Amino acid sequence: MDDIDLEELVASLTLREENQAIKSYQNTVAVSCPACDARFDDLIVCKENPTSLNLSRQLDLCVGSADGQAVIFTHKK
């Protein structure tokens, strides 16, 4: 997977949370995941390196990079 155009991607998503470590966006318009082409549920941009995520449910994940930051696409099971 090539670097993701994060600016273009987040223009279609809804910002849900931002803190020192992450930015989280919800996919409310059925954008396809750049890694697997399936619709994803949320996009998480890791702003710190390293970053720890506490997941409250089991998810399938696709991972990429944008502007030197890890980006995670979640897919609910």
PyMOL Python script that loads the backbone (N, CA, C, O; Angstrom):
from pymol import cmd

cmd.read_pdbstr("""\
ATOM      1  N   MET A   1       0.855  -1.172   0.000  1.00  0.00           N
ATOM      2  CA  MET A   1       0.000   0.000   0.000  1.00  0.00           C
ATOM      3  C   MET A   1       0.897   1.230   0.000  1.00  0.00           C
ATOM      4  O   MET A   1       1.839   1.302   0.789  1.00  0.00           O
ATOM      5  N   ASP A   2       0.626   2.180  -0.855  1.00  0.00           N
ATOM      6  CA  ASP A   2       1.341   3.446  -0.874  1.00  0.00           C
ATOM      7  C   ASP A   2       0.869   4.312   0.282  1.00  0.00           C
ATOM      8  O   ASP A   2      -0.139   4.018   0.924  1.00  0.00           O
ATOM      9  N   ASP A   3       1.618   5.391   0.540  1.00  0.00           N
ATOM     10  CA  ASP A   3       1.159   6.335   1.555  1.00  0.00           C
ATOM     11  C   ASP A   3      -0.256   6.790   1.236  1.00  0.00           C
ATOM     12  O   ASP A   3      -0.628   6.919   0.069  1.00  0.00           O
ATOM     13  N   ILE A   4      -1.017   7.023   2.244  1.00  0.00           N
ATOM     14  CA  ILE A   4      -2.424   7.403   2.129  1.00  0.00           C
ATOM     15  C   ILE A   4      -2.520   8.915   2.097  1.00  0.00           C
ATOM     16  O   ILE A   4      -1.826   9.594   2.854  1.00  0.00           O
ATOM     17  N   ASP A   5      -3.372   9.455   1.232  1.00  0.00           N
ATOM     18  CA  ASP A   5      -3.626  10.902   1.214  1.00  0.00           C
ATOM     19  C   ASP A   5      -4.596  11.198   2.344  1.00  0.00           C
ATOM     20  O   ASP A   5      -5.813  11.203   2.156  1.00  0.00           O
ATOM     21  N   LEU A   6      -4.038  11.443   3.516  1.00  0.00           N
ATOM     22  CA  LEU A   6      -4.835  11.601   4.727  1.00  0.00           C
ATOM     23  C   LEU A   6      -5.776  12.796   4.641  1.00  0.00           C
ATOM     24  O   LEU A   6      -6.927  12.716   5.068  1.00  0.00           O
ATOM     25  N   GLU A   7      -5.292  13.888   4.096  1.00  0.00           N
ATOM     26  CA  GLU A   7      -6.122  15.094   3.992  1.00  0.00           C
ATOM     27  C   GLU A   7      -7.380  14.832   3.164  1.00  0.00           C
ATOM     28  O   GLU A   7      -8.477  15.242   3.543  1.00  0.00           O
ATOM     29  N   GLU A   8      -7.215  14.158   2.053  1.00  0.00           N
ATOM     30  CA  GLU A   8      -8.363  13.826   1.191  1.00  0.00           C
ATOM     31  C   GLU A   8      -9.298  12.839   1.890  1.00  0.00           C
ATOM     32  O   GLU A   8     -10.519  12.971   1.811  1.00  0.00           O
ATOM     33  N   LEU A   9      -8.727  11.866   2.563  1.00  0.00           N
ATOM     34  CA  LEU A   9      -9.527  10.847   3.227  1.00  0.00           C
ATOM     35  C   LEU A   9     -10.363  11.430   4.360  1.00  0.00           C
ATOM     36  O   LEU A   9     -11.565  11.173   4.423  1.00  0.00           O
ATOM     37  N   VAL A  10      -9.763  12.203   5.250  1.00  0.00           N
ATOM     38  CA  VAL A  10     -10.502  12.715   6.405  1.00  0.00           C
ATOM     39  C   VAL A  10     -11.530  13.770   6.024  1.00  0.00           C
ATOM     40  O   VAL A  10     -12.420  14.074   6.817  1.00  0.00           O
ATOM     41  N   ALA A  11     -11.425  14.326   4.839  1.00  0.00           N
ATOM     42  CA  ALA A  11     -12.432  15.286   4.382  1.00  0.00           C
ATOM     43  C   ALA A  11     -13.810  14.641   4.278  1.00  0.00           C
ATOM     44  O   ALA A  11     -14.826  15.333   4.342  1.00  0.00           O
ATOM     45  N   SER A  12     -13.849  13.313   4.117  1.00  0.00           N
ATOM     46  CA  SER A  12     -15.112  12.588   4.004  1.00  0.00           C
ATOM     47  C   SER A  12     -15.559  11.948   5.313  1.00  0.00           C
ATOM     48  O   SER A  12     -16.636  11.354   5.368  1.00  0.00           O
ATOM     49  N   LEU A  13     -14.753  12.059   6.367  1.00  0.00           N
ATOM     50  CA  LEU A  13     -15.035  11.388   7.632  1.00  0.00           C
ATOM     51  C   LEU A  13     -15.455  12.384   8.706  1.00  0.00           C
ATOM     52  O   LEU A  13     -15.295  13.593   8.542  1.00  0.00           O
ATOM     53  N   THR A  14     -15.996  11.861   9.813  1.00  0.00           N
ATOM     54  CA  THR A  14     -16.449  12.689  10.933  1.00  0.00           C
ATOM     55  C   THR A  14     -15.484  12.528  12.103  1.00  0.00           C
ATOM     56  O   THR A  14     -15.293  11.421  12.606  1.00  0.00           O
ATOM     57  N   LEU A  15     -14.874  13.633  12.537  1.00  0.00           N
ATOM     58  CA  LEU A  15     -13.963  13.603  13.679  1.00  0.00           C
ATOM     59  C   LEU A  15     -14.745  13.226  14.930  1.00  0.00           C
ATOM     60  O   LEU A  15     -15.770  13.840  15.226  1.00  0.00           O
ATOM     61  N   ARG A  16     -14.266  12.208  15.681  1.00  0.00           N
ATOM     62  CA  ARG A  16     -14.941  11.742  16.884  1.00  0.00           C
ATOM     63  C   ARG A  16     -14.150  12.042  18.146  1.00  0.00           C
ATOM     64  O   ARG A  16     -14.733  12.365  19.181  1.00  0.00           O
ATOM     65  N   GLU A  17     -12.829  11.939  18.073  1.00  0.00           N
ATOM     66  CA  GLU A  17     -12.010  12.150  19.268  1.00  0.00           C
ATOM     67  C   GLU A  17     -10.643  12.629  18.849  1.00  0.00           C
ATOM     68  O   GLU A  17     -10.096  12.192  17.837  1.00  0.00           O
ATOM     69  N   GLU A  18     -10.096  13.534  19.641  1.00  0.00           N
ATOM     70  CA  GLU A  18      -8.708  13.945  19.454  1.00  0.00           C
ATOM     71  C   GLU A  18      -8.089  14.164  20.819  1.00  0.00           C
ATOM     72  O   GLU A  18      -8.646  14.866  21.663  1.00  0.00           O
ATOM     73  N   ASN A  19      -6.935  13.558  21.026  1.00  0.00           N
ATOM     74  CA  ASN A  19      -6.166  13.784  22.241  1.00  0.00           C
ATOM     75  C   ASN A  19      -4.700  13.836  21.866  1.00  0.00           C
ATOM     76  O   ASN A  19      -4.367  13.891  20.683  1.00  0.00           O
ATOM     77  N   GLN A  20      -3.829  13.820  22.840  1.00  0.00           N
ATOM     78  CA  GLN A  20      -2.404  13.957  22.586  1.00  0.00           C
ATOM     79  C   GLN A  20      -1.849  12.812  21.745  1.00  0.00           C
ATOM     80  O   GLN A  20      -0.914  13.013  20.969  1.00  0.00           O
ATOM     81  N   ALA A  21      -2.410  11.618  21.888  1.00  0.00           N
ATOM     82  CA  ALA A  21      -1.865  10.436  21.241  1.00  0.00           C
ATOM     83  C   ALA A  21      -2.520  10.080  19.911  1.00  0.00           C
ATOM     84  O   ALA A  21      -1.843   9.583  19.011  1.00  0.00           O
ATOM     85  N   ILE A  22      -3.830  10.325  19.765  1.00  0.00           N
ATOM     86  CA  ILE A  22      -4.557   9.873  18.558  1.00  0.00           C
ATOM     87  C   ILE A  22      -5.574  10.903  18.087  1.00  0.00           C
ATOM     88  O   ILE A  22      -5.952  11.822  18.813  1.00  0.00           O
ATOM     89  N   LYS A  23      -6.003  10.712  16.834  1.00  0.00           N
ATOM     90  CA  LYS A  23      -7.199  11.343  16.283  1.00  0.00           C
ATOM     91  C   LYS A  23      -8.052  10.196  15.771  1.00  0.00           C
ATOM     92  O   LYS A  23      -7.540   9.292  15.110  1.00  0.00           O
ATOM     93  N   SER A  24      -9.346  10.221  16.068  1.00  0.00           N
ATOM     94  CA  SER A  24     -10.240   9.148  15.667  1.00  0.00           C
ATOM     95  C   SER A  24     -11.377   9.728  14.825  1.00  0.00           C
ATOM     96  O   SER A  24     -12.013  10.712  15.204  1.00  0.00           O
ATOM     97  N   TYR A  25     -11.616   9.099  13.683  1.00  0.00           N
ATOM     98  CA  TYR A  25     -12.662   9.535  12.759  1.00  0.00           C
ATOM     99  C   TYR A  25     -13.636   8.392  12.518  1.00  0.00           C
ATOM    100  O   TYR A  25     -13.226   7.233  12.460  1.00  0.00           O
ATOM    101  N   GLN A  26     -14.921   8.704  12.377  1.00  0.00           N
ATOM    102  CA  GLN A  26     -15.936   7.703  12.037  1.00  0.00           C
ATOM    103  C   GLN A  26     -16.256   7.807  10.555  1.00  0.00           C
ATOM    104  O   GLN A  26     -16.376   8.902  10.005  1.00  0.00           O
ATOM    105  N   ASN A  27     -16.391   6.661   9.924  1.00  0.00           N
ATOM    106  CA  ASN A  27     -16.716   6.592   8.502  1.00  0.00           C
ATOM    107  C   ASN A  27     -18.238   6.552   8.372  1.00  0.00           C
ATOM    108  O   ASN A  27     -18.841   5.481   8.451  1.00  0.00           O
ATOM    109  N   THR A  28     -18.851   7.700   8.174  1.00  0.00           N
ATOM    110  CA  THR A  28     -20.314   7.791   8.099  1.00  0.00           C
ATOM    111  C   THR A  28     -20.840   7.771   6.664  1.00  0.00           C
ATOM    112  O   THR A  28     -22.052   7.804   6.448  1.00  0.00           O
ATOM    113  N   VAL A  29     -19.935   7.718   5.681  1.00  0.00           N
ATOM    114  CA  VAL A  29     -20.375   7.776   4.280  1.00  0.00           C
ATOM    115  C   VAL A  29     -19.890   6.590   3.451  1.00  0.00           C
ATOM    116  O   VAL A  29     -19.869   6.658   2.222  1.00  0.00           O
ATOM    117  N   ALA A  30     -19.498   5.494   4.127  1.00  0.00           N
ATOM    118  CA  ALA A  30     -19.122   4.237   3.470  1.00  0.00           C
ATOM    119  C   ALA A  30     -17.916   4.358   2.550  1.00  0.00           C
ATOM    120  O   ALA A  30     -17.928   3.827   1.439  1.00  0.00           O
ATOM    121  N   VAL A  31     -16.873   5.051   3.002  1.00  0.00           N
ATOM    122  CA  VAL A  31     -15.617   5.128   2.266  1.00  0.00           C
ATOM    123  C   VAL A  31     -14.945   3.751   2.335  1.00  0.00           C
ATOM    124  O   VAL A  31     -15.015   3.076   3.362  1.00  0.00           O
ATOM    125  N   SER A  32     -14.302   3.341   1.252  1.00  0.00           N
ATOM    126  CA  SER A  32     -13.611   2.047   1.210  1.00  0.00           C
ATOM    127  C   SER A  32     -12.222   2.152   1.828  1.00  0.00           C
ATOM    128  O   SER A  32     -11.546   3.174   1.709  1.00  0.00           O
ATOM    129  N   CYS A  33     -11.819   1.090   2.481  1.00  0.00           N
ATOM    130  CA  CYS A  33     -10.494   0.990   3.080  1.00  0.00           C
ATOM    131  C   CYS A  33      -9.444   0.901   1.965  1.00  0.00           C
ATOM    132  O   CYS A  33      -9.595   0.085   1.055  1.00  0.00           O
ATOM    133  N   PRO A  34      -8.396   1.711   2.012  1.00  0.00           N
ATOM    134  CA  PRO A  34      -7.371   1.647   0.973  1.00  0.00           C
ATOM    135  C   PRO A  34      -6.585   0.335   0.972  1.00  0.00           C
ATOM    136  O   PRO A  34      -5.965  -0.002  -0.036  1.00  0.00           O
ATOM    137  N   ALA A  35      -6.597  -0.407   2.074  1.00  0.00           N
ATOM    138  CA  ALA A  35      -5.850  -1.658   2.150  1.00  0.00           C
ATOM    139  C   ALA A  35      -6.625  -2.847   1.594  1.00  0.00           C
ATOM    140  O   ALA A  35      -6.060  -3.676   0.880  1.00  0.00           O
ATOM    141  N   CYS A  36      -7.926  -2.937   1.918  1.00  0.00           N
ATOM    142  CA  CYS A  36      -8.690  -4.138   1.539  1.00  0.00           C
ATOM    143  C   CYS A  36      -9.914  -3.843   0.675  1.00  0.00           C
ATOM    144  O   CYS A  36     -10.593  -4.771   0.237  1.00  0.00           O
ATOM    145  N   ASP A  37     -10.202  -2.588   0.427  1.00  0.00           N
ATOM    146  CA  ASP A  37     -11.334  -2.137  -0.401  1.00  0.00           C
ATOM    147  C   ASP A  37     -12.712  -2.384   0.211  1.00  0.00           C
ATOM    148  O   ASP A  37     -13.721  -2.095  -0.432  1.00  0.00           O
ATOM    149  N   ALA A  38     -12.783  -2.912   1.439  1.00  0.00           N
ATOM    150  CA  ALA A  38     -14.067  -3.060   2.123  1.00  0.00           C
ATOM    151  C   ALA A  38     -14.358  -1.763   2.890  1.00  0.00           C
ATOM    152  O   ALA A  38     -13.444  -0.995   3.190  1.00  0.00           O
ATOM    153  N   ARG A  39     -15.625  -1.531   3.198  1.00  0.00           N
ATOM    154  CA  ARG A  39     -15.991  -0.362   3.997  1.00  0.00           C
ATOM    155  C   ARG A  39     -15.373  -0.513   5.380  1.00  0.00           C
ATOM    156  O   ARG A  39     -15.440  -1.589   5.975  1.00  0.00           O
ATOM    157  N   PHE A  40     -14.767   0.562   5.900  1.00  0.00           N
ATOM    158  CA  PHE A  40     -14.226   0.519   7.256  1.00  0.00           C
ATOM    159  C   PHE A  40     -15.123   1.319   8.182  1.00  0.00           C
ATOM    160  O   PHE A  40     -15.928   2.131   7.724  1.00  0.00           O
ATOM    161  N   ASP A  41     -14.988   1.093   9.485  1.00  0.00           N
ATOM    162  CA  ASP A  41     -15.836   1.767  10.467  1.00  0.00           C
ATOM    163  C   ASP A  41     -15.190   3.033  11.019  1.00  0.00           C
ATOM    164  O   ASP A  41     -15.824   4.086  11.083  1.00  0.00           O
ATOM    165  N   ASP A  42     -13.929   2.923  11.417  1.00  0.00           N
ATOM    166  CA  ASP A  42     -13.235   4.053  12.021  1.00  0.00           C
ATOM    167  C   ASP A  42     -11.821   4.140  11.480  1.00  0.00           C
ATOM    168  O   ASP A  42     -11.239   3.140  11.059  1.00  0.00           O
ATOM    169  N   LEU A  43     -11.279   5.338  11.495  1.00  0.00           N
ATOM    170  CA  LEU A  43      -9.884   5.594  11.155  1.00  0.00           C
ATOM    171  C   LEU A  43      -9.226   6.175  12.392  1.00  0.00           C
ATOM    172  O   LEU A  43      -9.726   7.133  12.981  1.00  0.00           O
ATOM    173  N   ILE A  44      -8.110   5.593  12.782  1.00  0.00           N
ATOM    174  CA  ILE A  44      -7.351   6.097  13.920  1.00  0.00           C
ATOM    175  C   ILE A  44      -5.989   6.539  13.407  1.00  0.00           C
ATOM    176  O   ILE A  44      -5.268   5.756  12.788  1.00  0.00           O
ATOM    177  N   VAL A  45      -5.640   7.792  13.666  1.00  0.00           N
ATOM    178  CA  VAL A  45      -4.343   8.341  13.286  1.00  0.00           C
ATOM    179  C   VAL A  45      -3.507   8.423  14.556  1.00  0.00           C
ATOM    180  O   VAL A  45      -3.891   9.098  15.511  1.00  0.00           O
ATOM    181  N   CYS A  46      -2.368   7.741  14.572  1.00  0.00           N
ATOM    182  CA  CYS A  46      -1.475   7.753  15.730  1.00  0.00           C
ATOM    183  C   CYS A  46      -0.558   8.958  15.640  1.00  0.00           C
ATOM    184  O   CYS A  46       0.253   9.065  14.720  1.00  0.00           O
ATOM    185  N   LYS A  47      -0.689   9.866  16.601  1.00  0.00           N
ATOM    186  CA  LYS A  47       0.082  11.101  16.591  1.00  0.00           C
ATOM    187  C   LYS A  47       1.397  10.975  17.345  1.00  0.00           C
ATOM    188  O   LYS A  47       2.328  11.735  17.081  1.00  0.00           O
ATOM    189  N   GLU A  48       1.494  10.030  18.280  1.00  0.00           N
ATOM    190  CA  GLU A  48       2.714   9.809  19.046  1.00  0.00           C
ATOM    191  C   GLU A  48       3.314   8.464  18.678  1.00  0.00           C
ATOM    192  O   GLU A  48       2.610   7.545  18.260  1.00  0.00           O
ATOM    193  N   ASN A  49       4.617   8.365  18.839  1.00  0.00           N
ATOM    194  CA  ASN A  49       5.319   7.120  18.579  1.00  0.00           C
ATOM    195  C   ASN A  49       6.145   6.792  19.806  1.00  0.00           C
ATOM    196  O   ASN A  49       7.059   7.552  20.129  1.00  0.00           O
ATOM    197  N   PRO A  50       5.876   5.710  20.502  1.00  0.00           N
ATOM    198  CA  PRO A  50       4.816   4.732  20.280  1.00  0.00           C
ATOM    199  C   PRO A  50       3.481   5.187  20.857  1.00  0.00           C
ATOM    200  O   PRO A  50       3.424   6.091  21.691  1.00  0.00           O
ATOM    201  N   THR A  51       2.423   4.555  20.407  1.00  0.00           N
ATOM    202  CA  THR A  51       1.067   4.821  20.891  1.00  0.00           C
ATOM    203  C   THR A  51       0.426   3.499  21.287  1.00  0.00           C
ATOM    204  O   THR A  51       0.575   2.495  20.591  1.00  0.00           O
ATOM    205  N   SER A  52      -0.283   3.505  22.399  1.00  0.00           N
ATOM    206  CA  SER A  52      -0.988   2.325  22.866  1.00  0.00           C
ATOM    207  C   SER A  52      -2.482   2.533  22.670  1.00  0.00           C
ATOM    208  O   SER A  52      -3.014   3.600  22.974  1.00  0.00           O
ATOM    209  N   LEU A  53      -3.155   1.509  22.161  1.00  0.00           N
ATOM    210  CA  LEU A  53      -4.606   1.557  21.969  1.00  0.00           C
ATOM    211  C   LEU A  53      -5.255   0.532  22.873  1.00  0.00           C
ATOM    212  O   LEU A  53      -4.814  -0.616  22.932  1.00  0.00           O
ATOM    213  N   ASN A  54      -6.289   0.933  23.572  1.00  0.00           N
ATOM    214  CA  ASN A  54      -7.073   0.016  24.397  1.00  0.00           C
ATOM    215  C   ASN A  54      -8.384  -0.236  23.675  1.00  0.00           C
ATOM    216  O   ASN A  54      -9.276   0.612  23.674  1.00  0.00           O
ATOM    217  N   LEU A  55      -8.497  -1.404  23.063  1.00  0.00           N
ATOM    218  CA  LEU A  55      -9.683  -1.734  22.278  1.00  0.00           C
ATOM    219  C   LEU A  55     -10.720  -2.406  23.160  1.00  0.00           C
ATOM    220  O   LEU A  55     -10.408  -3.345  23.893  1.00  0.00           O
ATOM    221  N   SER A  56     -11.957  -1.922  23.088  1.00  0.00           N
ATOM    222  CA  SER A  56     -13.020  -2.461  23.930  1.00  0.00           C
ATOM    223  C   SER A  56     -13.799  -3.584  23.242  1.00  0.00           C
ATOM    224  O   SER A  56     -14.668  -4.202  23.858  1.00  0.00           O
ATOM    225  N   ARG A  57     -13.496  -3.847  21.983  1.00  0.00           N
ATOM    226  CA  ARG A  57     -14.182  -4.925  21.260  1.00  0.00           C
ATOM    227  C   ARG A  57     -13.211  -5.539  20.251  1.00  0.00           C
ATOM    228  O   ARG A  57     -12.179  -4.954  19.920  1.00  0.00           O
ATOM    229  N   GLN A  58     -13.563  -6.714  19.778  1.00  0.00           N
ATOM    230  CA  GLN A  58     -12.725  -7.409  18.807  1.00  0.00           C
ATOM    231  C   GLN A  58     -12.955  -6.802  17.425  1.00  0.00           C
ATOM    232  O   GLN A  58     -14.093  -6.680  16.971  1.00  0.00           O
ATOM    233  N   LEU A  59     -11.859  -6.423  16.758  1.00  0.00           N
ATOM    234  CA  LEU A  59     -11.932  -5.772  15.461  1.00  0.00           C
ATOM    235  C   LEU A  59     -10.930  -6.388  14.497  1.00  0.00           C
ATOM    236  O   LEU A  59      -9.890  -6.894  14.918  1.00  0.00           O
ATOM    237  N   ASP A  60     -11.238  -6.346  13.213  1.00  0.00           N
ATOM    238  CA  ASP A  60     -10.235  -6.592  12.187  1.00  0.00           C
ATOM    239  C   ASP A  60      -9.591  -5.249  11.906  1.00  0.00           C
ATOM    240  O   ASP A  60     -10.271  -4.223  11.885  1.00  0.00           O
ATOM    241  N   LEU A  61      -8.281  -5.249  11.689  1.00  0.00           N
ATOM    242  CA  LEU A  61      -7.560  -4.005  11.471  1.00  0.00           C
ATOM    243  C   LEU A  61      -6.791  -4.045  10.160  1.00  0.00           C
ATOM    244  O   LEU A  61      -6.240  -5.081   9.788  1.00  0.00           O
ATOM    245  N   CYS A  62      -6.754  -2.915   9.463  1.00  0.00           N
ATOM    246  CA  CYS A  62      -5.857  -2.692   8.341  1.00  0.00           C
ATOM    247  C   CYS A  62      -4.986  -1.510   8.747  1.00  0.00           C
ATOM    248  O   CYS A  62      -5.468  -0.573   9.383  1.00  0.00           O
ATOM    249  N   VAL A  63      -3.704  -1.549   8.384  1.00  0.00           N
ATOM    250  CA  VAL A  63      -2.756  -0.538   8.830  1.00  0.00           C
ATOM    251  C   VAL A  63      -2.031   0.051   7.633  1.00  0.00           C
ATOM    252  O   VAL A  63      -1.704  -0.655   6.679  1.00  0.00           O
ATOM    253  N   GLY A  64      -1.786   1.349   7.695  1.00  0.00           N
ATOM    254  CA  GLY A  64      -1.023   2.028   6.656  1.00  0.00           C
ATOM    255  C   GLY A  64      -0.250   3.176   7.261  1.00  0.00           C
ATOM    256  O   GLY A  64      -0.128   3.282   8.482  1.00  0.00           O
ATOM    257  N   SER A  65       0.277   4.043   6.399  1.00  0.00           N
ATOM    258  CA  SER A  65       0.991   5.224   6.894  1.00  0.00           C
ATOM    259  C   SER A  65       0.605   6.433   6.065  1.00  0.00           C
ATOM    260  O   SER A  65       0.273   6.329   4.884  1.00  0.00           O
ATOM    261  N   ALA A  66       0.658   7.585   6.722  1.00  0.00           N
ATOM    262  CA  ALA A  66       0.378   8.856   6.059  1.00  0.00           C
ATOM    263  C   ALA A  66       1.213   9.922   6.740  1.00  0.00           C
ATOM    264  O   ALA A  66       1.131  10.106   7.954  1.00  0.00           O
ATOM    265  N   ASP A  67       2.009  10.616   5.962  1.00  0.00           N
ATOM    266  CA  ASP A  67       2.850  11.689   6.501  1.00  0.00           C
ATOM    267  C   ASP A  67       3.685  11.217   7.687  1.00  0.00           C
ATOM    268  O   ASP A  67       3.855  11.958   8.655  1.00  0.00           O
ATOM    269  N   GLY A  68       4.209   9.992   7.622  1.00  0.00           N
ATOM    270  CA  GLY A  68       5.052   9.465   8.677  1.00  0.00           C
ATOM    271  C   GLY A  68       4.313   9.002   9.918  1.00  0.00           C
ATOM    272  O   GLY A  68       4.945   8.656  10.916  1.00  0.00           O
ATOM    273  N   GLN A  69       2.982   8.989   9.880  1.00  0.00           N
ATOM    274  CA  GLN A  69       2.179   8.546  11.018  1.00  0.00           C
ATOM    275  C   GLN A  69       1.469   7.243  10.668  1.00  0.00           C
ATOM    276  O   GLN A  69       1.051   7.039   9.529  1.00  0.00           O
ATOM    277  N   ALA A  70       1.338   6.364  11.663  1.00  0.00           N
ATOM    278  CA  ALA A  70       0.576   5.132  11.458  1.00  0.00           C
ATOM    279  C   ALA A  70      -0.911   5.477  11.414  1.00  0.00           C
ATOM    280  O   ALA A  70      -1.395   6.295  12.197  1.00  0.00           O
ATOM    281  N   VAL A  71      -1.622   4.847  10.495  1.00  0.00           N
ATOM    282  CA  VAL A  71      -3.081   4.983  10.428  1.00  0.00           C
ATOM    283  C   VAL A  71      -3.686   3.586  10.468  1.00  0.00           C
ATOM    284  O   VAL A  71      -3.198   2.661   9.819  1.00  0.00           O
ATOM    285  N   ILE A  72      -4.755   3.453  11.241  1.00  0.00           N
ATOM    286  CA  ILE A  72      -5.395   2.159  11.456  1.00  0.00           C
ATOM    287  C   ILE A  72      -6.854   2.264  11.032  1.00  0.00           C
ATOM    288  O   ILE A  72      -7.577   3.163  11.463  1.00  0.00           O
ATOM    289  N   PHE A  73      -7.273   1.338  10.185  1.00  0.00           N
ATOM    290  CA  PHE A  73      -8.661   1.264   9.736  1.00  0.00           C
ATOM    291  C   PHE A  73      -9.306   0.100  10.473  1.00  0.00           C
ATOM    292  O   PHE A  73      -8.828  -1.031  10.387  1.00  0.00           O
ATOM    293  N   THR A  74     -10.397   0.370  11.203  1.00  0.00           N
ATOM    294  CA  THR A  74     -11.055  -0.699  11.958  1.00  0.00           C
ATOM    295  C   THR A  74     -12.248  -1.245  11.173  1.00  0.00           C
ATOM    296  O   THR A  74     -12.950  -0.513  10.476  1.00  0.00           O
ATOM    297  N   HIS A  75     -12.444  -2.523  11.309  1.00  0.00           N
ATOM    298  CA  HIS A  75     -13.586  -3.225  10.699  1.00  0.00           C
ATOM    299  C   HIS A  75     -14.252  -4.024  11.810  1.00  0.00           C
ATOM    300  O   HIS A  75     -13.657  -4.956  12.349  1.00  0.00           O
ATOM    301  N   LYS A  76     -15.489  -3.662  12.154  1.00  0.00           N
ATOM    302  CA  LYS A  76     -16.215  -4.393  13.202  1.00  0.00           C
ATOM    303  C   LYS A  76     -16.497  -5.802  12.727  1.00  0.00           C
ATOM    304  O   LYS A  76     -16.789  -6.036  11.554  1.00  0.00           O
ATOM    305  N   LYS A  77     -16.405  -6.731  13.653  1.00  0.00           N
ATOM    306  CA  LYS A  77     -16.684  -8.145  13.314  1.00  0.00           C
ATOM    307  C   LYS A  77     -18.151  -8.428  13.453  1.00  0.00           C
ATOM    308  O   LYS A  77     -18.588  -9.554  13.215  1.00  0.00           O
TER     309      LYS A  77
END
""", "prot")
cmd.dss("prot")
cmd.show_as("cartoon", "prot")
cmd.util.cbc("prot")
cmd.orient("prot")
